[in-house]
Amino acid sequence: MFELSLEEYESLRSQFATLKKRRGGRQYLPMVFTEHGFAMLSSVLNSERQFA
């Protein structure tokens, strides 16, 4: 997981017309997963040991 740069965030935002600016703007940049990181997280959440 890592934080997007301002440039990456603005580029991503411009691709989705449904995103609206919040009053006062963002306080922080969003955290995102790589495709590999998401697959790892998914495997952990689907395992029986997730609540151990």
mmCIF entry with sequence, helices, sheets and N, C-alpha, C, O atoms, coordinates in Angstrom:
data_MODEL
# 
_entry.id   MODEL 
# 
_entity.id                         1 
_entity.type                       polymer 
_entity.pdbx_number_of_molecules   1 
# 
_entity_poly.entity_id                      1 
_entity_poly.type                           'polypeptide(L)' 
_entity_poly.nstd_linkage                   no 
_entity_poly.nstd_monomer                   no 
_entity_poly.pdbx_seq_one_letter_code       MFELSLEEYESLRSQFATLKKRRGGRQYLPMVFTEHGFAMLSSVLNSERQFA 
_entity_poly.pdbx_seq_one_letter_code_can   MFELSLEEYESLRSQFATLKKRRGGRQYLPMVFTEHGFAMLSSVLNSERQFA 
_entity_poly.pdbx_strand_id                 A 
# 
loop_
_entity_poly_seq.entity_id 
_entity_poly_seq.num 
_entity_poly_seq.mon_id 
_entity_poly_seq.hetero 
1 1  MET n 
1 2  PHE n 
1 3  GLU n 
1 4  LEU n 
1 5  SER n 
1 6  LEU n 
1 7  GLU n 
1 8  GLU n 
1 9  TYR n 
1 10 GLU n 
1 11 SER n 
1 12 LEU n 
1 13 ARG n 
1 14 SER n 
1 15 GLN n 
1 16 PHE n 
1 17 ALA n 
1 18 THR n 
1 19 LEU n 
1 20 LYS n 
1 21 LYS n 
1 22 ARG n 
1 23 ARG n 
1 24 GLY n 
1 25 GLY n 
1 26 ARG n 
1 27 GLN n 
1 28 TYR n 
1 29 LEU n 
1 30 PRO n 
1 31 MET n 
1 32 VAL n 
1 33 PHE n 
1 34 THR n 
1 35 GLU n 
1 36 HIS n 
1 37 GLY n 
1 38 PHE n 
1 39 ALA n 
1 40 MET n 
1 41 LEU n 
1 42 SER n 
1 43 SER n 
1 44 VAL n 
1 45 LEU n 
1 46 ASN n 
1 47 SER n 
1 48 GLU n 
1 49 ARG n 
1 50 GLN n 
1 51 PHE n 
1 52 ALA n 
# 
_struct_asym.id          A 
_struct_asym.entity_id   1 
# 
loop_
_struct_conf.conf_type_id 
_struct_conf.id 
_struct_conf.pdbx_PDB_helix_id 
_struct_conf.beg_label_comp_id 
_struct_conf.beg_label_asym_id 
_struct_conf.beg_label_seq_id 
_struct_conf.pdbx_beg_PDB_ins_code 
_struct_conf.end_label_comp_id 
_struct_conf.end_label_asym_id 
_struct_conf.end_label_seq_id 
_struct_conf.pdbx_end_PDB_ins_code 
_struct_conf.beg_auth_comp_id 
_struct_conf.beg_auth_asym_id 
_struct_conf.beg_auth_seq_id 
_struct_conf.end_auth_comp_id 
_struct_conf.end_auth_asym_id 
_struct_conf.end_auth_seq_id 
_struct_conf.pdbx_PDB_helix_class 
_struct_conf.details 
_struct_conf.pdbx_PDB_helix_length 
HELX_P HELX_P1 AA1 LEU A 6  ? SER A 14 ? LEU A 6  SER A 14 1 ? 9  
HELX_P HELX_P2 AA2 GLU A 35 ? LEU A 45 ? GLU A 35 LEU A 45 1 ? 11 
HELX_P HELX_P3 AA3 GLU A 48 ? PHE A 51 ? GLU A 48 PHE A 51 5 ? 4  
# 
_struct_conf_type.id          HELX_P 
_struct_conf_type.criteria    ? 
_struct_conf_type.reference   ? 
# 
_struct_sheet.id               AA1 
_struct_sheet.type             ? 
_struct_sheet.number_strands   2 
_struct_sheet.details          ? 
# 
_struct_sheet_order.sheet_id     AA1 
_struct_sheet_order.range_id_1   1 
_struct_sheet_order.range_id_2   2 
_struct_sheet_order.offset       ? 
_struct_sheet_order.sense        anti-parallel 
# 
loop_
_struct_sheet_range.sheet_id 
_struct_sheet_range.id 
_struct_sheet_range.beg_label_comp_id 
_struct_sheet_range.beg_label_asym_id 
_struct_sheet_range.beg_label_seq_id 
_struct_sheet_range.pdbx_beg_PDB_ins_code 
_struct_sheet_range.end_label_comp_id 
_struct_sheet_range.end_label_asym_id 
_struct_sheet_range.end_label_seq_id 
_struct_sheet_range.pdbx_end_PDB_ins_code 
_struct_sheet_range.beg_auth_comp_id 
_struct_sheet_range.beg_auth_asym_id 
_struct_sheet_range.beg_auth_seq_id 
_struct_sheet_range.end_auth_comp_id 
_struct_sheet_range.end_auth_asym_id 
_struct_sheet_range.end_auth_seq_id 
AA1 1 PHE A 2  ? GLU A 3  ? PHE A 2  GLU A 3  
AA1 2 MET A 31 ? VAL A 32 ? MET A 31 VAL A 32 
# 
loop_
_atom_site.group_PDB 
_atom_site.id 
_atom_site.type_symbol 
_atom_site.label_atom_id 
_atom_site.label_alt_id 
_atom_site.label_comp_id 
_atom_site.label_asym_id 
_atom_site.label_entity_id 
_atom_site.label_seq_id 
_atom_site.pdbx_PDB_ins_code 
_atom_site.Cartn_x 
_atom_site.Cartn_y 
_atom_site.Cartn_z 
_atom_site.occupancy 
_atom_site.B_iso_or_equiv 
_atom_site.pdbx_formal_charge 
_atom_site.auth_seq_id 
_atom_site.auth_comp_id 
_atom_site.auth_asym_id 
_atom_site.auth_atom_id 
_atom_site.pdbx_PDB_model_num 
ATOM 1   N N  . MET A 1 1  ? 0.848   -1.163  0.000   1.00 0.00 ? 1  MET A N  1 
ATOM 2   C CA . MET A 1 1  ? 0.000   0.000   0.000   1.00 0.00 ? 1  MET A CA 1 
ATOM 3   C C  . MET A 1 1  ? 0.899   1.233   0.000   1.00 0.00 ? 1  MET A C  1 
ATOM 4   O O  . MET A 1 1  ? 1.935   1.257   0.665   1.00 0.00 ? 1  MET A O  1 
ATOM 5   N N  . PHE A 1 2  ? 0.498   2.246   -0.744  1.00 0.00 ? 2  PHE A N  1 
ATOM 6   C CA . PHE A 1 2  ? 1.276   3.474   -0.787  1.00 0.00 ? 2  PHE A CA 1 
ATOM 7   C C  . PHE A 1 2  ? 0.358   4.660   -1.050  1.00 0.00 ? 2  PHE A C  1 
ATOM 8   O O  . PHE A 1 2  ? -0.793  4.483   -1.448  1.00 0.00 ? 2  PHE A O  1 
ATOM 9   N N  . GLU A 1 3  ? 0.855   5.842   -0.834  1.00 0.00 ? 3  GLU A N  1 
ATOM 10  C CA . GLU A 1 3  ? 0.080   7.055   -1.028  1.00 0.00 ? 3  GLU A CA 1 
ATOM 11  C C  . GLU A 1 3  ? 0.309   7.598   -2.435  1.00 0.00 ? 3  GLU A C  1 
ATOM 12  O O  . GLU A 1 3  ? 1.444   7.657   -2.908  1.00 0.00 ? 3  GLU A O  1 
ATOM 13  N N  . LEU A 1 4  ? -0.783  7.996   -3.105  1.00 0.00 ? 4  LEU A N  1 
ATOM 14  C CA . LEU A 1 4  ? -0.656  8.606   -4.427  1.00 0.00 ? 4  LEU A CA 1 
ATOM 15  C C  . LEU A 1 4  ? -0.002  9.977   -4.313  1.00 0.00 ? 4  LEU A C  1 
ATOM 16  O O  . LEU A 1 4  ? -0.163  10.672  -3.310  1.00 0.00 ? 4  LEU A O  1 
ATOM 17  N N  . SER A 1 5  ? 0.732   10.353  -5.344  1.00 0.00 ? 5  SER A N  1 
ATOM 18  C CA . SER A 1 5  ? 1.247   11.715  -5.415  1.00 0.00 ? 5  SER A CA 1 
ATOM 19  C C  . SER A 1 5  ? 0.099   12.626  -5.844  1.00 0.00 ? 5  SER A C  1 
ATOM 20  O O  . SER A 1 5  ? -0.920  12.145  -6.340  1.00 0.00 ? 5  SER A O  1 
ATOM 21  N N  . LEU A 1 6  ? 0.252   13.912  -5.663  1.00 0.00 ? 6  LEU A N  1 
ATOM 22  C CA . LEU A 1 6  ? -0.789  14.856  -6.059  1.00 0.00 ? 6  LEU A CA 1 
ATOM 23  C C  . LEU A 1 6  ? -1.053  14.745  -7.557  1.00 0.00 ? 6  LEU A C  1 
ATOM 24  O O  . LEU A 1 6  ? -2.205  14.798  -7.989  1.00 0.00 ? 6  LEU A O  1 
ATOM 25  N N  . GLU A 1 7  ? -0.007  14.593  -8.341  1.00 0.00 ? 7  GLU A N  1 
ATOM 26  C CA . GLU A 1 7  ? -0.151  14.465  -9.801  1.00 0.00 ? 7  GLU A CA 1 
ATOM 27  C C  . GLU A 1 7  ? -0.941  13.205  -10.161 1.00 0.00 ? 7  GLU A C  1 
ATOM 28  O O  . GLU A 1 7  ? -1.820  13.251  -11.022 1.00 0.00 ? 7  GLU A O  1 
ATOM 29  N N  . GLU A 1 8  ? -0.633  12.080  -9.507  1.00 0.00 ? 8  GLU A N  1 
ATOM 30  C CA . GLU A 1 8  ? -1.352  10.834  -9.770  1.00 0.00 ? 8  GLU A CA 1 
ATOM 31  C C  . GLU A 1 8  ? -2.827  10.968  -9.374  1.00 0.00 ? 8  GLU A C  1 
ATOM 32  O O  . GLU A 1 8  ? -3.716  10.507  -10.091 1.00 0.00 ? 8  GLU A O  1 
ATOM 33  N N  . TYR A 1 9  ? -3.069  11.596  -8.240  1.00 0.00 ? 9  TYR A N  1 
ATOM 34  C CA . TYR A 1 9  ? -4.438  11.777  -7.764  1.00 0.00 ? 9  TYR A CA 1 
ATOM 35  C C  . TYR A 1 9  ? -5.243  12.636  -8.742  1.00 0.00 ? 9  TYR A C  1 
ATOM 36  O O  . TYR A 1 9  ? -6.376  12.295  -9.082  1.00 0.00 ? 9  TYR A O  1 
ATOM 37  N N  . GLU A 1 10 ? -4.663  13.742  -9.190  1.00 0.00 ? 10 GLU A N  1 
ATOM 38  C CA . GLU A 1 10 ? -5.363  14.620  -10.134 1.00 0.00 ? 10 GLU A CA 1 
ATOM 39  C C  . GLU A 1 10 ? -5.630  13.896  -11.460 1.00 0.00 ? 10 GLU A C  1 
ATOM 40  O O  . GLU A 1 10 ? -6.693  14.069  -12.057 1.00 0.00 ? 10 GLU A O  1 
ATOM 41  N N  . SER A 1 11 ? -4.676  13.092  -11.915 1.00 0.00 ? 11 SER A N  1 
ATOM 42  C CA . SER A 1 11 ? -4.848  12.337  -13.149 1.00 0.00 ? 11 SER A CA 1 
ATOM 43  C C  . SER A 1 11 ? -5.982  11.319  -13.001 1.00 0.00 ? 11 SER A C  1 
ATOM 44  O O  . SER A 1 11 ? -6.817  11.180  -13.894 1.00 0.00 ? 11 SER A O  1 
ATOM 45  N N  . LEU A 1 12 ? -6.005  10.622  -11.893 1.00 0.00 ? 12 LEU A N  1 
ATOM 46  C CA . LEU A 1 12 ? -7.054  9.639   -11.634 1.00 0.00 ? 12 LEU A CA 1 
ATOM 47  C C  . LEU A 1 12 ? -8.404  10.324  -11.516 1.00 0.00 ? 12 LEU A C  1 
ATOM 48  O O  . LEU A 1 12 ? -9.396  9.832   -12.054 1.00 0.00 ? 12 LEU A O  1 
ATOM 49  N N  . ARG A 1 13 ? -8.455  11.441  -10.828 1.00 0.00 ? 13 ARG A N  1 
ATOM 50  C CA . ARG A 1 13 ? -9.695  12.192  -10.638 1.00 0.00 ? 13 ARG A CA 1 
ATOM 51  C C  . ARG A 1 13 ? -10.275 12.654  -11.969 1.00 0.00 ? 13 ARG A C  1 
ATOM 52  O O  . ARG A 1 13 ? -11.492 12.659  -12.151 1.00 0.00 ? 13 ARG A O  1 
ATOM 53  N N  . SER A 1 14 ? -9.411  13.041  -12.894 1.00 0.00 ? 14 SER A N  1 
ATOM 54  C CA . SER A 1 14 ? -9.892  13.541  -14.179 1.00 0.00 ? 14 SER A CA 1 
ATOM 55  C C  . SER A 1 14 ? -10.510 12.431  -15.042 1.00 0.00 ? 14 SER A C  1 
ATOM 56  O O  . SER A 1 14 ? -11.227 12.720  -16.000 1.00 0.00 ? 14 SER A O  1 
ATOM 57  N N  . GLN A 1 15 ? -10.235 11.169  -14.705 1.00 0.00 ? 15 GLN A N  1 
ATOM 58  C CA . GLN A 1 15 ? -10.777 10.048  -15.469 1.00 0.00 ? 15 GLN A CA 1 
ATOM 59  C C  . GLN A 1 15 ? -12.195 9.673   -15.034 1.00 0.00 ? 15 GLN A C  1 
ATOM 60  O O  . GLN A 1 15 ? -12.886 8.943   -15.745 1.00 0.00 ? 15 GLN A O  1 
ATOM 61  N N  . PHE A 1 16 ? -12.631 10.164  -13.875 1.00 0.00 ? 16 PHE A N  1 
ATOM 62  C CA . PHE A 1 16 ? -13.942 9.806   -13.336 1.00 0.00 ? 16 PHE A CA 1 
ATOM 63  C C  . PHE A 1 16 ? -14.779 11.065  -13.158 1.00 0.00 ? 16 PHE A C  1 
ATOM 64  O O  . PHE A 1 16 ? -14.564 11.842  -12.228 1.00 0.00 ? 16 PHE A O  1 
ATOM 65  N N  . ALA A 1 17 ? -15.729 11.254  -14.056 1.00 0.00 ? 17 ALA A N  1 
ATOM 66  C CA . ALA A 1 17 ? -16.564 12.458  -14.021 1.00 0.00 ? 17 ALA A CA 1 
ATOM 67  C C  . ALA A 1 17 ? -17.492 12.464  -12.819 1.00 0.00 ? 17 ALA A C  1 
ATOM 68  O O  . ALA A 1 17 ? -18.014 13.517  -12.453 1.00 0.00 ? 17 ALA A O  1 
ATOM 69  N N  . THR A 1 18 ? -17.709 11.311  -12.196 1.00 0.00 ? 18 THR A N  1 
ATOM 70  C CA . THR A 1 18 ? -18.642 11.243  -11.073 1.00 0.00 ? 18 THR A CA 1 
ATOM 71  C C  . THR A 1 18 ? -18.037 11.720  -9.767  1.00 0.00 ? 18 THR A C  1 
ATOM 72  O O  . THR A 1 18 ? -18.770 12.008  -8.821  1.00 0.00 ? 18 THR A O  1 
ATOM 73  N N  . LEU A 1 19 ? -16.720 11.809  -9.693  1.00 0.00 ? 19 LEU A N  1 
ATOM 74  C CA . LEU A 1 19 ? -16.096 12.274  -8.462  1.00 0.00 ? 19 LEU A CA 1 
ATOM 75  C C  . LEU A 1 19 ? -16.346 13.765  -8.296  1.00 0.00 ? 19 LEU A C  1 
ATOM 76  O O  . LEU A 1 19 ? -16.170 14.546  -9.231  1.00 0.00 ? 19 LEU A O  1 
ATOM 77  N N  . LYS A 1 20 ? -16.751 14.141  -7.114  1.00 0.00 ? 20 LYS A N  1 
ATOM 78  C CA . LYS A 1 20 ? -17.017 15.544  -6.845  1.00 0.00 ? 20 LYS A CA 1 
ATOM 79  C C  . LYS A 1 20 ? -16.008 16.069  -5.838  1.00 0.00 ? 20 LYS A C  1 
ATOM 80  O O  . LYS A 1 20 ? -15.550 15.338  -4.960  1.00 0.00 ? 20 LYS A O  1 
ATOM 81  N N  . LYS A 1 21 ? -15.671 17.336  -5.972  1.00 0.00 ? 21 LYS A N  1 
ATOM 82  C CA . LYS A 1 21 ? -14.794 17.947  -5.001  1.00 0.00 ? 21 LYS A CA 1 
ATOM 83  C C  . LYS A 1 21 ? -15.573 18.159  -3.714  1.00 0.00 ? 21 LYS A C  1 
ATOM 84  O O  . LYS A 1 21 ? -16.724 18.593  -3.733  1.00 0.00 ? 21 LYS A O  1 
ATOM 85  N N  . ARG A 1 22 ? -14.937 17.849  -2.609  1.00 0.00 ? 22 ARG A N  1 
ATOM 86  C CA . ARG A 1 22 ? -15.567 18.066  -1.314  1.00 0.00 ? 22 ARG A CA 1 
ATOM 87  C C  . ARG A 1 22 ? -15.311 19.488  -0.858  1.00 0.00 ? 22 ARG A C  1 
ATOM 88  O O  . ARG A 1 22 ? -14.313 20.111  -1.221  1.00 0.00 ? 22 ARG A O  1 
ATOM 89  N N  . ARG A 1 23 ? -16.215 19.974  -0.074  1.00 0.00 ? 23 ARG A N  1 
ATOM 90  C CA . ARG A 1 23 ? -16.052 21.317  0.461   1.00 0.00 ? 23 ARG A CA 1 
ATOM 91  C C  . ARG A 1 23 ? -14.771 21.369  1.294   1.00 0.00 ? 23 ARG A C  1 
ATOM 92  O O  . ARG A 1 23 ? -14.587 20.558  2.203   1.00 0.00 ? 23 ARG A O  1 
ATOM 93  N N  . GLY A 1 24 ? -13.901 22.302  0.992   1.00 0.00 ? 24 GLY A N  1 
ATOM 94  C CA . GLY A 1 24 ? -12.656 22.429  1.728   1.00 0.00 ? 24 GLY A CA 1 
ATOM 95  C C  . GLY A 1 24 ? -11.510 21.612  1.153   1.00 0.00 ? 24 GLY A C  1 
ATOM 96  O O  . GLY A 1 24 ? -10.366 21.784  1.575   1.00 0.00 ? 24 GLY A O  1 
ATOM 97  N N  . GLY A 1 25 ? -11.786 20.726  0.200   1.00 0.00 ? 25 GLY A N  1 
ATOM 98  C CA . GLY A 1 25 ? -10.731 19.929  -0.430  1.00 0.00 ? 25 GLY A CA 1 
ATOM 99  C C  . GLY A 1 25 ? -10.282 18.762  0.429   1.00 0.00 ? 25 GLY A C  1 
ATOM 100 O O  . GLY A 1 25 ? -10.728 18.589  1.564   1.00 0.00 ? 25 GLY A O  1 
ATOM 101 N N  . ARG A 1 26 ? -9.408  17.985  -0.126  1.00 0.00 ? 26 ARG A N  1 
ATOM 102 C CA . ARG A 1 26 ? -8.868  16.819  0.590   1.00 0.00 ? 26 ARG A CA 1 
ATOM 103 C C  . ARG A 1 26 ? -7.861  17.249  1.630   1.00 0.00 ? 26 ARG A C  1 
ATOM 104 O O  . ARG A 1 26 ? -7.083  18.178  1.416   1.00 0.00 ? 26 ARG A O  1 
ATOM 105 N N  . GLN A 1 27 ? -7.883  16.565  2.756   1.00 0.00 ? 27 GLN A N  1 
ATOM 106 C CA . GLN A 1 27 ? -6.916  16.818  3.816   1.00 0.00 ? 27 GLN A CA 1 
ATOM 107 C C  . GLN A 1 27 ? -5.656  15.969  3.616   1.00 0.00 ? 27 GLN A C  1 
ATOM 108 O O  . GLN A 1 27 ? -4.591  16.283  4.147   1.00 0.00 ? 27 GLN A O  1 
ATOM 109 N N  . TYR A 1 28 ? -5.796  14.891  2.843   1.00 0.00 ? 28 TYR A N  1 
ATOM 110 C CA . TYR A 1 28 ? -4.691  13.967  2.624   1.00 0.00 ? 28 TYR A CA 1 
ATOM 111 C C  . TYR A 1 28 ? -4.877  13.287  1.272   1.00 0.00 ? 28 TYR A C  1 
ATOM 112 O O  . TYR A 1 28 ? -5.975  13.278  0.716   1.00 0.00 ? 28 TYR A O  1 
ATOM 113 N N  . LEU A 1 29 ? -3.808  12.725  0.757   1.00 0.00 ? 29 LEU A N  1 
ATOM 114 C CA . LEU A 1 29 ? -3.884  11.983  -0.504  1.00 0.00 ? 29 LEU A CA 1 
ATOM 115 C C  . LEU A 1 29 ? -4.315  10.548  -0.205  1.00 0.00 ? 29 LEU A C  1 
ATOM 116 O O  . LEU A 1 29 ? -3.987  10.018  0.856   1.00 0.00 ? 29 LEU A O  1 
ATOM 117 N N  . PRO A 1 30 ? -5.051  9.909   -1.130  1.00 0.00 ? 30 PRO A N  1 
ATOM 118 C CA . PRO A 1 30 ? -5.550  8.553   -0.871  1.00 0.00 ? 30 PRO A CA 1 
ATOM 119 C C  . PRO A 1 30 ? -4.434  7.511   -0.872  1.00 0.00 ? 30 PRO A C  1 
ATOM 120 O O  . PRO A 1 30 ? -3.419  7.648   -1.554  1.00 0.00 ? 30 PRO A O  1 
ATOM 121 N N  . MET A 1 31 ? -4.666  6.463   -0.079  1.00 0.00 ? 31 MET A N  1 
ATOM 122 C CA . MET A 1 31 ? -3.769  5.316   -0.048  1.00 0.00 ? 31 MET A CA 1 
ATOM 123 C C  . MET A 1 31 ? -4.336  4.283   -1.023  1.00 0.00 ? 31 MET A C  1 
ATOM 124 O O  . MET A 1 31 ? -5.550  4.090   -1.095  1.00 0.00 ? 31 MET A O  1 
ATOM 125 N N  . VAL A 1 32 ? -3.452  3.623   -1.771  1.00 0.00 ? 32 VAL A N  1 
ATOM 126 C CA . VAL A 1 32 ? -3.885  2.656   -2.783  1.00 0.00 ? 32 VAL A CA 1 
ATOM 127 C C  . VAL A 1 32 ? -3.048  1.381   -2.694  1.00 0.00 ? 32 VAL A C  1 
ATOM 128 O O  . VAL A 1 32 ? -1.966  1.374   -2.107  1.00 0.00 ? 32 VAL A O  1 
ATOM 129 N N  . PHE A 1 33 ? -3.561  0.315   -3.278  1.00 0.00 ? 33 PHE A N  1 
ATOM 130 C CA . PHE A 1 33 ? -2.852  -0.955  -3.353  1.00 0.00 ? 33 PHE A CA 1 
ATOM 131 C C  . PHE A 1 33 ? -2.376  -1.200  -4.773  1.00 0.00 ? 33 PHE A C  1 
ATOM 132 O O  . PHE A 1 33 ? -3.020  -0.778  -5.733  1.00 0.00 ? 33 PHE A O  1 
ATOM 133 N N  . THR A 1 34 ? -1.247  -1.881  -4.904  1.00 0.00 ? 34 THR A N  1 
ATOM 134 C CA . THR A 1 34 ? -0.838  -2.385  -6.211  1.00 0.00 ? 34 THR A CA 1 
ATOM 135 C C  . THR A 1 34 ? -1.717  -3.601  -6.516  1.00 0.00 ? 34 THR A C  1 
ATOM 136 O O  . THR A 1 34 ? -2.392  -4.109  -5.621  1.00 0.00 ? 34 THR A O  1 
ATOM 137 N N  . GLU A 1 35 ? -1.717  -4.065  -7.746  1.00 0.00 ? 35 GLU A N  1 
ATOM 138 C CA . GLU A 1 35 ? -2.498  -5.246  -8.100  1.00 0.00 ? 35 GLU A CA 1 
ATOM 139 C C  . GLU A 1 35 ? -2.034  -6.455  -7.292  1.00 0.00 ? 35 GLU A C  1 
ATOM 140 O O  . GLU A 1 35 ? -2.852  -7.251  -6.830  1.00 0.00 ? 35 GLU A O  1 
ATOM 141 N N  . HIS A 1 36 ? -0.722  -6.589  -7.125  1.00 0.00 ? 36 HIS A N  1 
ATOM 142 C CA . HIS A 1 36 ? -0.174  -7.709  -6.353  1.00 0.00 ? 36 HIS A CA 1 
ATOM 143 C C  . HIS A 1 36 ? -0.562  -7.584  -4.876  1.00 0.00 ? 36 HIS A C  1 
ATOM 144 O O  . HIS A 1 36 ? -0.927  -8.576  -4.245  1.00 0.00 ? 36 HIS A O  1 
ATOM 145 N N  . GLY A 1 37 ? -0.484  -6.381  -4.331  1.00 0.00 ? 37 GLY A N  1 
ATOM 146 C CA . GLY A 1 37 ? -0.855  -6.158  -2.937  1.00 0.00 ? 37 GLY A CA 1 
ATOM 147 C C  . GLY A 1 37 ? -2.322  -6.453  -2.689  1.00 0.00 ? 37 GLY A C  1 
ATOM 148 O O  . GLY A 1 37 ? -2.678  -7.001  -1.646  1.00 0.00 ? 37 GLY A O  1 
ATOM 149 N N  . PHE A 1 38 ? -3.169  -6.100  -3.632  1.00 0.00 ? 38 PHE A N  1 
ATOM 150 C CA . PHE A 1 38 ? -4.596  -6.375  -3.510  1.00 0.00 ? 38 PHE A CA 1 
ATOM 151 C C  . PHE A 1 38 ? -4.853  -7.875  -3.518  1.00 0.00 ? 38 PHE A C  1 
ATOM 152 O O  . PHE A 1 38 ? -5.685  -8.365  -2.753  1.00 0.00 ? 38 PHE A O  1 
ATOM 153 N N  . ALA A 1 39 ? -4.147  -8.610  -4.375  1.00 0.00 ? 39 ALA A N  1 
ATOM 154 C CA . ALA A 1 39 ? -4.297  -10.065 -4.428  1.00 0.00 ? 39 ALA A CA 1 
ATOM 155 C C  . ALA A 1 39 ? -3.858  -10.689 -3.107  1.00 0.00 ? 39 ALA A C  1 
ATOM 156 O O  . ALA A 1 39 ? -4.496  -11.623 -2.621  1.00 0.00 ? 39 ALA A O  1 
ATOM 157 N N  . MET A 1 40 ? -2.776  -10.181 -2.523  1.00 0.00 ? 40 MET A N  1 
ATOM 158 C CA . MET A 1 40 ? -2.313  -10.696 -1.230  1.00 0.00 ? 40 MET A CA 1 
ATOM 159 C C  . MET A 1 40 ? -3.346  -10.409 -0.137  1.00 0.00 ? 40 MET A C  1 
ATOM 160 O O  . MET A 1 40 ? -3.649  -11.288 0.670   1.00 0.00 ? 40 MET A O  1 
ATOM 161 N N  . LEU A 1 41 ? -3.881  -9.202  -0.106  1.00 0.00 ? 41 LEU A N  1 
ATOM 162 C CA . LEU A 1 41 ? -4.895  -8.838  0.877   1.00 0.00 ? 41 LEU A CA 1 
ATOM 163 C C  . LEU A 1 41 ? -6.132  -9.717  0.721   1.00 0.00 ? 41 LEU A C  1 
ATOM 164 O O  . LEU A 1 41 ? -6.695  -10.185 1.710   1.00 0.00 ? 41 LEU A O  1 
ATOM 165 N N  . SER A 1 42 ? -6.549  -9.937  -0.509  1.00 0.00 ? 42 SER A N  1 
ATOM 166 C CA . SER A 1 42 ? -7.711  -10.763 -0.779  1.00 0.00 ? 42 SER A CA 1 
ATOM 167 C C  . SER A 1 42 ? -7.515  -12.184 -0.262  1.00 0.00 ? 42 SER A C  1 
ATOM 168 O O  . SER A 1 42 ? -8.434  -12.768 0.312   1.00 0.00 ? 42 SER A O  1 
ATOM 169 N N  . SER A 1 43 ? -6.326  -12.742 -0.461  1.00 0.00 ? 43 SER A N  1 
ATOM 170 C CA . SER A 1 43 ? -6.076  -14.111 0.000   1.00 0.00 ? 43 SER A CA 1 
ATOM 171 C C  . SER A 1 43 ? -6.093  -14.186 1.519   1.00 0.00 ? 43 SER A C  1 
ATOM 172 O O  . SER A 1 43 ? -6.526  -15.198 2.071   1.00 0.00 ? 43 SER A O  1 
ATOM 173 N N  . VAL A 1 44 ? -5.642  -13.160 2.205   1.00 0.00 ? 44 VAL A N  1 
ATOM 174 C CA . VAL A 1 44 ? -5.668  -13.136 3.664   1.00 0.00 ? 44 VAL A CA 1 
ATOM 175 C C  . VAL A 1 44 ? -7.108  -13.032 4.169   1.00 0.00 ? 44 VAL A C  1 
ATOM 176 O O  . VAL A 1 44 ? -7.502  -13.738 5.098   1.00 0.00 ? 44 VAL A O  1 
ATOM 177 N N  . LEU A 1 45 ? -7.886  -12.146 3.549   1.00 0.00 ? 45 LEU A N  1 
ATOM 178 C CA . LEU A 1 45 ? -9.270  -11.971 3.992   1.00 0.00 ? 45 LEU A CA 1 
ATOM 179 C C  . LEU A 1 45 ? -10.145 -13.169 3.720   1.00 0.00 ? 45 LEU A C  1 
ATOM 180 O O  . LEU A 1 45 ? -11.157 -13.360 4.393   1.00 0.00 ? 45 LEU A O  1 
ATOM 181 N N  . ASN A 1 46 ? -9.775  -13.985 2.741   1.00 0.00 ? 46 ASN A N  1 
ATOM 182 C CA . ASN A 1 46 ? -10.557 -15.177 2.422   1.00 0.00 ? 46 ASN A CA 1 
ATOM 183 C C  . ASN A 1 46 ? -10.076 -16.419 3.174   1.00 0.00 ? 46 ASN A C  1 
ATOM 184 O O  . ASN A 1 46 ? -10.658 -17.493 3.020   1.00 0.00 ? 46 ASN A O  1 
ATOM 185 N N  . SER A 1 47 ? -9.035  -16.289 3.976   1.00 0.00 ? 47 SER A N  1 
ATOM 186 C CA . SER A 1 47 ? -8.505  -17.450 4.685   1.00 0.00 ? 47 SER A CA 1 
ATOM 187 C C  . SER A 1 47 ? -9.236  -17.663 6.003   1.00 0.00 ? 47 SER A C  1 
ATOM 188 O O  . SER A 1 47 ? -9.873  -16.743 6.516   1.00 0.00 ? 47 SER A O  1 
ATOM 189 N N  . GLU A 1 48 ? -9.149  -18.872 6.554   1.00 0.00 ? 48 GLU A N  1 
ATOM 190 C CA . GLU A 1 48 ? -9.762  -19.195 7.837   1.00 0.00 ? 48 GLU A CA 1 
ATOM 191 C C  . GLU A 1 48 ? -9.028  -18.526 9.003   1.00 0.00 ? 48 GLU A C  1 
ATOM 192 O O  . GLU A 1 48 ? -9.595  -18.373 10.085  1.00 0.00 ? 48 GLU A O  1 
ATOM 193 N N  . ARG A 1 49 ? -7.773  -18.128 8.788   1.00 0.00 ? 49 ARG A N  1 
ATOM 194 C CA . ARG A 1 49 ? -6.951  -17.571 9.863   1.00 0.00 ? 49 ARG A CA 1 
ATOM 195 C C  . ARG A 1 49 ? -7.121  -16.075 10.029  1.00 0.00 ? 49 ARG A C  1 
ATOM 196 O O  . ARG A 1 49 ? -6.437  -15.480 10.862  1.00 0.00 ? 49 ARG A O  1 
ATOM 197 N N  . GLN A 1 50 ? -7.995  -15.447 9.279   1.00 0.00 ? 50 GLN A N  1 
ATOM 198 C CA . GLN A 1 50 ? -8.104  -14.000 9.291   1.00 0.00 ? 50 GLN A CA 1 
ATOM 199 C C  . GLN A 1 50 ? -8.478  -13.431 10.653  1.00 0.00 ? 50 GLN A C  1 
ATOM 200 O O  . GLN A 1 50 ? -8.122  -12.293 10.959  1.00 0.00 ? 50 GLN A O  1 
ATOM 201 N N  . PHE A 1 51 ? -9.190  -14.199 11.479  1.00 0.00 ? 51 PHE A N  1 
ATOM 202 C CA . PHE A 1 51 ? -9.634  -13.683 12.778  1.00 0.00 ? 51 PHE A CA 1 
ATOM 203 C C  . PHE A 1 51 ? -8.852  -14.279 13.929  1.00 0.00 ? 51 PHE A C  1 
ATOM 204 O O  . PHE A 1 51 ? -9.228  -14.104 15.088  1.00 0.00 ? 51 PHE A O  1 
ATOM 205 N N  . ALA A 1 52 ? -7.776  -14.976 13.631  1.00 0.00 ? 52 ALA A N  1 
ATOM 206 C CA . ALA A 1 52 ? -6.981  -15.634 14.686  1.00 0.00 ? 52 ALA A CA 1 
ATOM 207 C C  . ALA A 1 52 ? -6.194  -14.630 15.490  1.00 0.00 ? 52 ALA A C  1 
ATOM 208 O O  . ALA A 1 52 ? -5.474  -15.008 16.414  1.00 0.00 ? 52 ALA A O  1 
# 
